[in-house]
């Protein structure tokens, strides 16, 4: 069984078309109506989709998590996620499901930046933002991907159980990728051509939300690397600052108390970060062992 899952909020203008195009390629469609104030939910039901309702908007990640839980209960061979605003071409669903059905991948991402798919119309600042987030995600996860923000994805049975997001907002997209890397699941990208649909989201807020989620995930999962590196860099910066500034002020016979205190504060902050790294690393290992 193949299940299509769509998070949706106030998409009454496009949801019917998206569902109609999706139906031929899947066995069941589930829509999470994330606190819509329009007819999104009713239209989805009229089109034959199962509708999960959030009484109040919970965010993209919250809607995705509910869809993952429902798909997990149904235990399909493949779960496909796509947006309800029409930016994904449902006719390309077979391209995403095929590698999973053939046993070649656990997760398939529809990339807008693979081969010729980048010919689509996309504003330069949006393209730059997506590529920047993708580069950061690739560096943090070790995954060789080209589009970390694509919502057009397919998940096999194992992935459905293991990568459900906890993030409420748009950061859920990169959180899922980090979990894919952590679980060592097989991932593949296929080229898609997305339709240029104007986004109603604030691009800056969207980007900051995703980056913040990425930083949070890395800091929690890899505290020794994250806080330890930050601590070493901070402590060394304080030492170098002191070695350069204090002799300079001393040579001019000027008071250096403030500079010395600032140097001490920077070095101490670095040492505290290193101690924090060790403590968090120990705690996280204890939690994993107890699990």
Beta strands, then each sheet from edge to edge (+ up, - down):
strand 1: 2-8
strand 2: 28-34
strand 3: 50-54
strand 4: 78-81
strand 5: 107-111
strand 6: 153-156
strand 7: 187-191
sheet 1: 3+ 2+ 1+ 4+ 6- 5+ 7+
end
